[in-house]
Every structure is written in C-alpha cells, then in structure tokens.
Amino acid sequence: MFDNAMPPFGESLFMDDLSRRITTPSWIQWLSNLGSVVDYSSKSAVVGWSAFTTKSIRYAQHGKVVTVWFYIAGTSDTTGVSFTVPFTIANTAAFSNTCRIMNSSTNAVGLVIPHIGDGVINVYASIAEAAWTNSGTKYAIGEVSFQVK
C-alpha cells in the first residue's frame, strides 16, 4: 500500500485496488492533504441501490473547481445511477470521465457525467451511456471534476 500516505503517481486510478484505497485511512489522509476534503457520503441522495455495502462520496473544492471521488457498491434496484453533490454545476467546464463499474457481476468501463445546472452526477454502465441492470450486485468507482457557479 502506501508508506507515506500518498498514492503512487503514474499509476492509473482504476487499478484493481482502488476500492480499497479510497476507503483506507492512508488514502483519506492523502485526499485531506489536498485541502479541505469533505465526506458527503451520508448527505448525498444516491439512486440505483436498494442496499449499500460501501457508500463513499468525498469532494474537494479549489476555487471554482470541484473534484469528487466516489465508491458506491451494493444491491441494484433500478436501471439508472446518480448521486448528488452540494453544488450547482456550471456549463462552462463540466467534464465527463470514465469510471470502473460492475453491473450484475460484469466488470466494465462506465461513464460519469456531471449534470449541468444542478448538483447531480450521473453514472452509466458503459461509455455509450448504457443503462444498468436493475438487480444483482453493482458498483461504481471513480472521480470527476467540474466547475461550479
């Protein structure tokens, strides 16, 4: 893991152990070193799961740019996935990003898209914006950055 509470730079964020990293004390400490990292897990309205095994949503704001790190896992109950953040996403710089997902026991690359004009982050089961399976186990792990109003 990490000897000095910092992830190894140059490695992809979507390595097999990202789910372990984002919830371990050393990863949280590294995020905290970036500035004020807020744990929004208990306040976010998360859609797509009937029960959670993991629900970790953290963000850091630097001026008008916000970065969100998330790891949400559990039992699927709908074909859509989204979660909220306490910001209005500006239309000038909202970027989509890929993420790691598991959809009904199938691992894949998903897509994260901040919804401009509100504080909703949508997560899709593929880069083609596919819907999720509404049963079984699923997770989404990733990060996304956007500009706020």
C-alpha positions as a Markdown table, in Angstrom:
| # | Residue | x | y | z |
|---|---|---|---|---|
| 1 | Met | 0.0 | 0.0 | 0.0 |
| 2 | Phe | 1.4 | 3.4 | 0.8 |
| 3 | Asp | 4.3 | 4.1 | 3.2 |
| 4 | Asn | 3.8 | 7.8 | 3.3 |
| 5 | Ala | 0.0 | 8.2 | 2.8 |
| 6 | Met | 0.4 | 9.1 | -0.8 |
| 7 | Pro | -0.8 | 7.0 | -3.8 |
| 8 | Pro | 1.9 | 6.1 | -6.2 |
| 9 | Phe | 1.9 | 8.7 | -9.0 |
| 10 | Gly | 2.0 | 7.5 | -12.6 |
| 11 | Glu | -0.4 | 4.6 | -11.8 |
| 12 | Ser | -3.9 | 4.5 | -13.1 |
| 13 | Leu | -6.7 | 5.4 | -10.6 |
| 14 | Phe | -8.6 | 2.4 | -11.9 |
| 15 | Met | -6.2 | -0.2 | -10.6 |
| 16 | Asp | -7.7 | -3.3 | -9.0 |
| 17 | Asp | -7.2 | -2.0 | -5.5 |
| 18 | Leu | -8.8 | 1.5 | -6.0 |
| 19 | Ser | -11.8 | 0.4 | -4.0 |
| 20 | Arg | -9.5 | -0.5 | -1.1 |
| 21 | Arg | -7.6 | 2.8 | -1.5 |
| 22 | Ile | -10.5 | 5.2 | -1.4 |
| 23 | Thr | -11.7 | 3.9 | 1.9 |
| 24 | Thr | -8.4 | 3.3 | 3.7 |
| 25 | Pro | -7.1 | 5.8 | 6.2 |
| 26 | Ser | -3.9 | 6.5 | 4.1 |
| 27 | Trp | -6.0 | 7.3 | 1.0 |
| 28 | Ile | -8.3 | 9.5 | 3.1 |
| 29 | Gln | -5.2 | 11.2 | 4.6 |
| 30 | Trp | -3.8 | 11.8 | 1.2 |
| 31 | Leu | -7.0 | 13.4 | 0.0 |
| 32 | Ser | -7.1 | 15.5 | 3.1 |
| 33 | Asn | -3.6 | 16.8 | 2.3 |
| 34 | Leu | -5.1 | 18.3 | -0.9 |
| 35 | Gly | -7.0 | 20.8 | 1.2 |
| 36 | Ser | -10.5 | 20.6 | 2.7 |
| 37 | Val | -11.8 | 17.2 | 1.7 |
| 38 | Val | -15.5 | 16.8 | 2.7 |
| 39 | Asp | -17.1 | 13.4 | 3.3 |
| 40 | Tyr | -20.6 | 13.9 | 1.7 |
| 41 | Ser | -21.5 | 10.1 | 1.9 |
| 42 | Ser | -24.3 | 10.5 | 4.4 |
| 43 | Lys | -25.8 | 13.6 | 2.8 |
| 44 | Ser | -25.8 | 12.6 | -0.9 |
| 45 | Ala | -29.1 | 11.4 | -2.4 |
| 46 | Val | -27.9 | 8.2 | -4.2 |
| 47 | Val | -30.2 | 6.5 | -6.8 |
| 48 | Gly | -29.7 | 3.0 | -8.0 |
| 49 | Trp | -29.2 | 0.8 | -5.0 |
| 50 | Ser | -31.6 | -0.8 | -2.5 |
| 51 | Ala | -28.8 | -1.5 | 0.0 |
| 52 | Phe | -25.2 | -0.5 | 0.2 |
| 53 | Thr | -22.1 | -2.4 | 1.1 |
| 54 | Thr | -20.0 | 0.7 | 0.5 |
| 55 | Lys | -21.0 | 4.3 | 0.1 |
| 56 | Ser | -18.1 | 6.8 | -0.1 |
| 57 | Ile | -18.5 | 10.2 | -1.7 |
| 58 | Arg | -15.9 | 12.8 | -1.0 |
| 59 | Tyr | -15.1 | 16.1 | -2.6 |
| 60 | Ala | -12.6 | 18.9 | -2.5 |
| 61 | Gln | -13.1 | 22.4 | -3.8 |
| 62 | His | -10.3 | 24.6 | -5.1 |
| 63 | Gly | -11.8 | 27.9 | -6.1 |
| 64 | Lys | -14.5 | 27.2 | -8.7 |
| 65 | Val | -13.2 | 23.7 | -9.5 |
| 66 | Val | -14.6 | 20.7 | -7.5 |
| 67 | Thr | -13.2 | 17.2 | -7.7 |
| 68 | Val | -15.4 | 14.3 | -6.5 |
| 69 | Trp | -14.2 | 10.8 | -5.6 |
| 70 | Phe | -16.8 | 8.1 | -5.2 |
| 71 | Tyr | -17.1 | 4.4 | -4.5 |
| 72 | Ile | -20.7 | 3.1 | -4.3 |
| 73 | Ala | -21.5 | -0.6 | -4.1 |
| 74 | Gly | -24.4 | -2.8 | -3.2 |
| 75 | Thr | -27.6 | -4.3 | -4.4 |
| 76 | Ser | -29.1 | -2.8 | -7.6 |
| 77 | Asp | -32.7 | -1.8 | -7.7 |
| 78 | Thr | -33.0 | 0.5 | -10.8 |
| 79 | Thr | -31.5 | 1.0 | -14.3 |
| 80 | Gly | -30.3 | 4.5 | -13.5 |
| 81 | Val | -27.4 | 5.6 | -11.2 |
| 82 | Ser | -26.9 | 9.1 | -9.9 |
| 83 | Phe | -25.8 | 10.9 | -6.7 |
| 84 | Thr | -25.9 | 14.5 | -5.6 |
| 85 | Val | -23.3 | 17.0 | -4.6 |
| 86 | Pro | -23.9 | 20.3 | -2.8 |
| 87 | Phe | -23.0 | 22.5 | -5.8 |
| 88 | Thr | -24.6 | 23.9 | -9.0 |
| 89 | Ile | -22.5 | 22.6 | -11.8 |
| 90 | Ala | -21.6 | 25.4 | -14.3 |
| 91 | Asn | -22.0 | 24.9 | -18.0 |
| 92 | Thr | -18.5 | 26.3 | -18.8 |
| 93 | Ala | -16.4 | 23.3 | -17.6 |
| 94 | Ala | -18.3 | 20.2 | -16.7 |
| 95 | Phe | -16.2 | 17.2 | -17.8 |
| 96 | Ser | -17.3 | 13.6 | -18.2 |
| 97 | Asn | -14.9 | 10.9 | -17.1 |
| 98 | Thr | -14.6 | 7.1 | -17.3 |
| 99 | Cys | -15.0 | 5.1 | -14.2 |
| 100 | Arg | -14.8 | 1.4 | -13.1 |
| 101 | Ile | -18.1 | -0.4 | -12.7 |
| 102 | Met | -19.6 | -3.8 | -12.1 |
| 103 | Asn | -23.0 | -4.3 | -13.5 |
| 104 | Ser | -24.7 | -7.5 | -12.4 |
| 105 | Ser | -21.3 | -9.3 | -11.9 |
| 106 | Thr | -19.8 | -8.0 | -15.2 |
| 107 | Asn | -16.9 | -5.6 | -14.9 |
| 108 | Ala | -16.7 | -2.8 | -17.4 |
| 109 | Val | -15.7 | 0.8 | -18.0 |
| 110 | Gly | -18.5 | 3.2 | -17.2 |
| 111 | Leu | -19.1 | 6.9 | -17.8 |
| 112 | Val | -19.5 | 9.7 | -15.3 |
| 113 | Ile | -21.3 | 12.9 | -16.4 |
| 114 | Pro | -22.0 | 15.9 | -14.2 |
| 115 | His | -25.4 | 17.3 | -15.0 |
| 116 | Ile | -25.1 | 21.0 | -15.8 |
| 117 | Gly | -27.4 | 23.3 | -13.9 |
| 118 | Asp | -27.8 | 21.3 | -10.7 |
| 119 | Gly | -25.8 | 19.1 | -8.4 |
| 120 | Val | -26.5 | 15.6 | -9.9 |
| 121 | Ile | -23.7 | 13.3 | -11.1 |
| 122 | Asn | -24.9 | 10.6 | -13.5 |
| 123 | Val | -23.1 | 7.3 | -13.8 |
| 124 | Tyr | -23.6 | 5.0 | -16.8 |
| 125 | Ala | -22.9 | 1.3 | -17.2 |
| 126 | Ser | -20.8 | 1.9 | -20.4 |
| 127 | Ile | -19.1 | 4.7 | -22.2 |
| 128 | Ala | -22.1 | 4.6 | -24.6 |
| 129 | Glu | -24.3 | 5.7 | -21.7 |
| 130 | Ala | -25.9 | 2.3 | -21.3 |
| 131 | Ala | -28.5 | 1.6 | -18.6 |
| 132 | Trp | -27.7 | -0.6 | -15.6 |
| 133 | Thr | -29.3 | -3.9 | -14.7 |
| 134 | Asn | -32.0 | -3.4 | -12.0 |
| 135 | Ser | -31.0 | -6.5 | -10.0 |
| 136 | Gly | -27.9 | -8.1 | -8.6 |
| 137 | Thr | -24.7 | -6.6 | -7.4 |
| 138 | Lys | -23.2 | -3.4 | -8.8 |
| 139 | Tyr | -20.6 | -0.8 | -8.0 |
| 140 | Ala | -19.2 | 2.4 | -9.4 |
| 141 | Ile | -15.7 | 3.7 | -8.5 |
| 142 | Gly | -14.2 | 6.9 | -9.9 |
| 143 | Glu | -13.7 | 10.6 | -9.9 |
| 144 | Val | -14.9 | 13.6 | -11.8 |
| 145 | Ser | -14.1 | 17.3 | -11.8 |
| 146 | Phe | -16.3 | 20.2 | -12.8 |
| 147 | Gln | -16.6 | 24.0 | -12.4 |
| 148 | Val | -19.2 | 25.4 | -10.1 |
| 149 | Lys | -21.3 | 28.6 | -10.4 |
